[in-house]
Amino acid sequence: MNRLCVKTNWMAIAILLALLILGVNIGNVWADGPTKINYRLKWLFNCSTIGDNWADVKGLFAQNGLDVTVKAGGPERDAIKELELGYAQFGVASADQVLRARTKGAKVIVIAQLFQTNPLQWIYRPENGTIKRLADLKGKTLGITFGGNDESIMRTLLAKANLTENDVKLFSVRYDYTPFYQRKVDLWPVYRNTQAVFIGDKLEKAGEKVDFFIPGSYGVKFVANSVVTSERMLKQNPQTVTRFLGALMKGWRQALDPTNQNEALAVLARFDKDNKSDVLKRQLDVTRSLIKPDKNTKIGAIDIQAWKMTADLMLKQNQISKPVDIEKALKPFPDLY
């Protein structure tokens, strides 16, 4: 009888641990109350944060025993630095931020990749000819952010086409889109799911057609936003990492599910008050296509080959000073995607 009781107890413990790993809320599992977490995003609240906001608003973090404060990002915010200082336990960062930090010794770890297709693309007017091959860039004035990842991407594309700076004109872009509106620049870098929507609207209302130059179509994959944590957090609190990521990925899946579109738009409208409902809808549709480009794509899956290409591009463009061991920088959680 005692052996039976011991066996039963061990089975109960095993089941409990399994539920914890899966992030299932089973009543008073977290007897000390929810674990407090700070989650720093890369940018302001918009359609690129809909999964984060959904997980928060719909109580998915709370269901996993977590009290998460989702903090907007911005130009003055650095999620990786906040991880190092202990101000945040999780954050969102682009691949170039992660790779630069790793070369400087930061122990930042990528646990999920949000965008499978980089939203950074170039908008242009096709009236002077659709860009169907890289050679079509010759003679164009190309907008780039000097020092930004779009510069690395464009220079790589030009090199693939055997084009030099003598074959094109590089134009330094700012937040003001006037040079593009005034046709001083042929191709302007935009985020396809945000800026591109309202810039495209403005031009189309003026009777102008737009198209997009997509680097990935020419074999250049540069990873965008990913979910990060610290090596310390991963080692010391693995269950918390699992519970957080499980809730977050569930939030992204639900927010991007077309059957939940009206609810997702309602959540989005709470955080993005600058755009009208029709704009938000189109932005959400584009975001869905970038994060889940086809039905077989797992939201959050890490594209290791794309990370290696990104690191190679940055090294060749001298944006990082030494190679990065990609395998050590990535920690996939395939069961949670």
C-alpha positions as CSV (number, residue, x, y, z in Angstrom):
1,M,0.0,0.0,0.0
2,N,2.8,2.4,0.9
3,R,4.6,1.6,-2.4
4,L,1.3,2.4,-4.2
5,C,1.1,5.7,-2.4
6,V,4.7,6.6,-3.3
7,K,4.1,5.7,-6.9
8,T,0.9,7.7,-7.0
9,N,2.7,10.7,-5.5
10,W,5.5,10.5,-8.0
11,M,3.0,10.3,-10.9
12,A,1.2,13.4,-9.5
13,I,4.5,15.3,-9.4
14,A,5.3,14.3,-12.9
15,I,1.9,15.4,-14.2
16,L,2.3,18.7,-12.3
17,L,5.7,19.4,-13.8
18,A,4.4,18.6,-17.3
19,L,1.6,21.1,-16.9
20,L,4.0,23.7,-15.6
21,I,6.2,23.2,-18.7
22,L,3.2,23.6,-20.9
23,G,2.2,26.8,-19.1
24,V,-1.2,25.5,-17.9
25,N,-2.8,27.3,-15.1
26,I,-4.1,24.7,-12.6
27,G,-5.4,26.7,-9.7
28,N,-3.0,27.5,-6.9
29,V,0.1,26.1,-8.6
30,W,1.8,29.5,-8.1
31,A,1.2,29.7,-4.4
32,D,3.4,32.8,-4.0
33,G,1.3,34.7,-6.5
34,P,2.1,35.6,-10.1
35,T,5.7,36.2,-11.2
36,K,6.3,39.8,-12.1
37,I,7.8,40.3,-15.5
38,N,8.8,43.4,-17.5
39,Y,8.6,43.0,-21.3
40,R,10.2,45.8,-23.3
41,L,9.1,46.1,-26.9
42,K,11.3,47.5,-29.8
43,W,8.9,50.2,-30.9
44,L,5.6,52.0,-30.1
45,F,2.4,50.1,-29.9
46,N,1.1,49.4,-33.4
47,C,0.1,46.4,-35.6
48,S,3.6,45.0,-35.1
49,T,2.8,44.5,-31.4
50,I,-0.7,43.1,-31.8
51,G,0.2,39.6,-30.5
52,D,1.9,41.2,-27.4
53,N,-1.1,43.4,-26.7
54,W,-3.5,40.5,-27.2
55,A,-1.7,38.2,-24.8
56,D,-1.9,41.0,-22.2
57,V,-5.5,42.2,-22.7
58,K,-6.9,38.7,-23.0
59,G,-5.2,37.5,-19.8
60,L,-3.0,34.9,-21.4
61,F,0.0,35.9,-19.3
62,A,-2.1,35.8,-16.1
63,Q,-3.4,32.3,-17.0
64,N,0.2,31.2,-16.9
65,G,0.9,32.7,-13.5
66,L,2.6,35.8,-14.8
67,D,2.1,39.5,-14.0
68,V,3.5,41.0,-17.2
69,T,4.0,44.7,-17.8
70,V,4.2,45.2,-21.6
71,K,6.2,48.4,-22.2
72,A,6.3,50.2,-25.5
73,G,9.7,50.8,-27.1
74,G,11.0,53.7,-29.1
75,P,14.2,55.4,-30.2
76,E,15.3,56.0,-26.6
77,R,14.6,52.4,-25.5
78,D,16.9,49.5,-25.8
79,A,15.5,46.1,-24.8
80,I,18.9,44.4,-24.7
81,K,20.4,47.0,-22.5
82,E,17.4,46.6,-20.1
83,L,17.9,42.9,-20.0
84,E,21.5,43.4,-19.0
85,L,20.7,45.8,-16.3
86,G,17.9,43.7,-15.0
87,Y,15.2,46.2,-15.8
88,A,13.4,43.8,-18.1
89,Q,13.3,40.0,-18.3
90,F,12.1,39.8,-21.9
91,G,12.2,42.1,-24.9
92,V,12.0,42.5,-28.6
93,A,15.0,43.4,-30.7
94,S,16.0,43.2,-34.4
95,A,18.7,40.8,-35.6
96,D,21.2,43.6,-36.1
97,Q,20.7,44.7,-32.5
98,V,21.2,41.2,-31.3
99,L,24.3,40.6,-33.4
100,R,26.0,43.9,-32.4
101,A,25.3,43.2,-28.8
102,R,26.7,39.6,-29.0
103,T,30.0,40.9,-30.5
104,K,30.3,43.2,-27.5
105,G,29.8,40.4,-25.0
106,A,26.1,40.7,-24.2
107,K,24.6,37.4,-23.2
108,V,21.3,38.0,-25.1
109,I,19.4,34.9,-26.4
110,V,16.8,34.8,-29.1
111,I,13.8,32.6,-28.1
112,A,11.4,33.3,-31.0
113,Q,11.4,35.1,-34.3
114,L,8.3,37.1,-35.0
115,F,8.7,38.2,-38.6
116,Q,9.4,35.4,-41.2
117,T,9.5,38.1,-43.9
118,N,11.3,41.3,-43.1
119,P,8.7,44.2,-43.2
120,L,11.5,46.5,-44.4
121,Q,11.0,47.0,-48.1
122,W,11.2,49.8,-50.7
123,I,8.2,51.6,-52.1
124,Y,8.3,53.0,-55.6
125,R,6.2,54.1,-58.5
126,P,6.2,51.5,-61.3
127,E,5.2,54.0,-64.0
128,N,8.8,54.2,-65.1
129,G,9.1,50.4,-65.2
130,T,8.6,47.6,-62.7
131,I,11.7,46.4,-61.0
132,K,11.9,42.7,-62.1
133,R,15.6,42.2,-61.6
134,L,18.4,43.8,-59.6
135,A,19.9,45.3,-62.8
136,D,16.8,47.5,-63.0
137,L,18.1,49.5,-60.0
138,K,20.8,51.0,-62.3
139,G,20.3,54.8,-62.7
140,K,17.8,55.0,-59.8
141,T,18.0,57.2,-56.7
142,L,17.7,54.9,-53.7
143,G,16.7,56.0,-50.3
144,I,18.7,54.5,-47.4
145,T,19.4,55.2,-43.8
146,F,23.1,55.5,-43.5
147,G,24.2,53.2,-40.7
148,G,20.9,51.3,-40.7
149,N,20.2,47.8,-41.7
150,D,18.5,49.0,-44.8
151,E,21.9,50.3,-46.0
152,S,23.5,46.8,-45.4
153,I,20.6,45.2,-47.4
154,M,20.8,47.6,-50.3
155,R,24.6,47.5,-50.6
156,T,24.4,43.7,-50.6
157,L,21.8,43.8,-53.4
158,L,23.9,46.2,-55.4
159,A,26.9,43.9,-55.0
160,K,24.8,40.9,-56.2
161,A,23.9,42.9,-59.3
162,N,27.5,44.1,-59.9
163,L,26.4,47.7,-59.5
164,T,28.5,50.3,-57.8
165,E,27.7,53.7,-56.3
166,N,28.5,55.2,-59.7
167,D,25.6,53.3,-61.2
168,V,23.0,54.6,-58.6
169,K,22.5,57.6,-56.4
170,L,22.2,56.9,-52.6
171,F,20.0,59.4,-50.8
172,S,20.0,59.8,-47.0
173,V,16.5,59.4,-45.7
174,R,14.9,61.0,-42.6
175,Y,11.4,60.8,-41.1
176,D,10.2,63.3,-43.6
177,Y,8.8,61.5,-46.8
178,T,8.6,64.8,-48.8
179,P,11.6,63.9,-51.1
180,F,9.8,60.7,-52.2
181,Y,6.5,62.6,-52.7
182,Q,8.3,65.2,-54.7
183,R,9.9,62.4,-56.9
184,K,13.4,63.3,-55.8
185,V,13.9,59.7,-54.7
186,D,12.8,56.7,-56.8
187,L,12.8,54.0,-54.0
188,W,12.1,54.8,-50.4
189,P,12.5,52.4,-47.5
190,V,9.4,51.7,-45.5
191,Y,7.9,49.1,-43.2
192,R,5.4,47.3,-45.3
193,N,2.8,46.8,-42.6
194,T,2.9,50.4,-41.2
195,Q,4.3,53.3,-43.2
196,A,3.7,51.7,-46.6
197,V,0.0,51.5,-46.0
198,F,-0.6,55.2,-45.4
199,I,2.1,56.4,-47.9
200,G,0.5,54.1,-50.5
201,D,-2.9,55.5,-49.6
202,K,-1.8,59.1,-50.1
203,L,-0.2,58.3,-53.5
204,E,-3.2,56.3,-54.8
205,K,-5.6,59.0,-53.8
206,A,-3.5,61.3,-56.0
207,G,-3.9,58.9,-58.8
208,E,-0.4,57.3,-58.5
209,K,0.3,53.6,-58.5
210,V,2.8,52.0,-56.1
211,D,4.8,48.8,-56.0
212,F,7.3,47.3,-53.6
213,F,10.9,46.2,-54.0
214,I,11.3,43.1,-51.7
215,P,14.9,42.1,-50.9
216,G,13.9,38.5,-50.0
217,S,12.7,38.0,-53.5
218,Y,16.3,38.4,-54.6
219,G,17.8,36.0,-52.0
220,V,18.7,38.5,-49.3
221,K,17.1,37.6,-46.0
222,F,17.7,40.0,-43.1
223,V,15.9,39.0,-39.9
224,A,13.7,41.6,-38.3
225,N,12.0,41.6,-34.8
226,S,12.6,38.7,-32.5
227,V,11.8,37.9,-28.8
228,V,14.9,37.9,-26.6
229,T,15.9,37.2,-23.0
230,S,19.1,37.0,-21.1
231,E,21.3,33.9,-20.7
232,R,20.9,34.3,-17.0
233,M,17.1,34.3,-17.1
234,L,17.2,31.2,-19.3
235,K,19.5,29.3,-16.9
236,Q,18.0,30.5,-13.6
237,N,14.3,30.6,-14.5
238,P,13.6,28.1,-17.3
239,Q,10.0,27.5,-16.3
240,T,9.3,31.2,-16.3
241,V,10.7,31.5,-19.8
242,T,8.5,28.6,-21.0
243,R,5.4,30.0,-19.3
244,F,6.0,33.5,-20.8
245,L,6.8,32.3,-24.3
246,G,3.9,29.8,-24.3
247,A,1.4,32.7,-23.4
248,L,3.1,35.1,-25.9
249,M,3.0,32.7,-28.8
250,K,-0.6,31.8,-28.0
251,G,-1.4,35.5,-28.1
252,W,0.2,35.9,-31.5
253,R,-1.6,32.9,-32.9
254,Q,-5.0,34.1,-31.7
255,A,-4.4,37.7,-32.7
256,L,-3.5,36.7,-36.3
257,D,-6.3,34.1,-36.6
258,P,-8.6,35.6,-39.3
259,T,-11.6,34.4,-37.3
260,N,-10.6,36.7,-34.5
261,Q,-10.0,39.7,-36.8
262,N,-12.7,42.0,-35.3
263,E,-11.5,41.4,-31.8
264,A,-7.9,41.9,-32.9
265,L,-8.8,45.2,-34.5
266,A,-10.6,46.3,-31.3
267,V,-7.5,45.5,-29.3
268,L,-5.3,47.3,-31.8
269,A,-7.5,50.4,-31.7
270,R,-7.0,50.6,-28.0
271,F,-3.3,51.1,-28.4
272,D,-3.0,52.8,-31.9
273,K,-5.2,55.8,-31.8
274,D,-3.5,57.6,-34.7
275,N,-4.9,55.4,-37.5
276,K,-8.5,54.9,-38.7
277,S,-10.1,51.5,-38.6
278,D,-9.8,50.9,-42.4
279,V,-6.0,51.6,-42.1
280,L,-5.7,49.3,-39.1
281,K,-7.4,46.5,-41.0
282,R,-5.0,46.7,-43.9
283,Q,-2.0,47.0,-41.6
284,L,-3.2,43.9,-39.7
285,D,-3.7,42.0,-43.0
286,V,-0.1,42.8,-44.1
287,T,1.3,42.0,-40.7
288,R,-0.3,38.5,-40.9
289,S,1.3,37.9,-44.2
290,L,4.7,38.8,-42.9
291,I,4.5,36.8,-39.7
292,K,2.6,33.8,-41.2
293,P,3.3,33.9,-44.9
294,D,1.6,30.5,-45.5
295,K,-0.6,28.1,-43.5
296,N,2.4,25.8,-42.7
297,T,4.4,28.6,-41.1
298,K,4.7,28.3,-37.3
299,I,4.5,31.7,-35.6
300,G,7.7,32.2,-33.7
301,A,9.8,29.7,-35.5
302,I,13.5,30.7,-35.8
303,D,14.9,30.7,-39.3
304,I,18.5,29.7,-38.5
305,Q,19.7,30.1,-42.1
306,A,18.3,33.6,-42.3
307,W,20.2,34.5,-39.1
308,K,23.4,33.2,-40.6
309,M,22.9,35.2,-43.7
310,T,22.1,38.3,-41.6
311,A,25.4,37.8,-39.7
312,D,27.3,37.3,-42.9
313,L,25.9,40.5,-44.4
314,M,26.7,42.6,-41.4
315,L,30.2,41.2,-41.2
316,K,30.9,42.0,-44.9
317,Q,29.5,45.5,-44.5
318,N,31.7,46.0,-41.3
319,Q,28.6,46.5,-39.2
320,I,29.9,43.9,-36.7
321,S,33.6,43.6,-35.9
322,K,33.8,39.8,-35.7
323,P,31.8,36.6,-36.6
324,V,29.0,35.6,-34.2
325,D,28.4,32.0,-33.2
326,I,24.7,31.9,-34.3
327,E,24.0,28.6,-32.6
328,K,24.8,30.1,-29.2
329,A,22.7,33.1,-29.8
330,L,19.5,31.2,-30.6
331,K,17.4,29.0,-28.3
332,P,14.4,27.6,-30.2
333,F,11.3,26.3,-28.4
334,P,9.7,24.4,-31.3
335,D,6.9,22.9,-29.1
336,L,5.7,26.4,-28.3
337,Y,5.5,27.7,-31.9
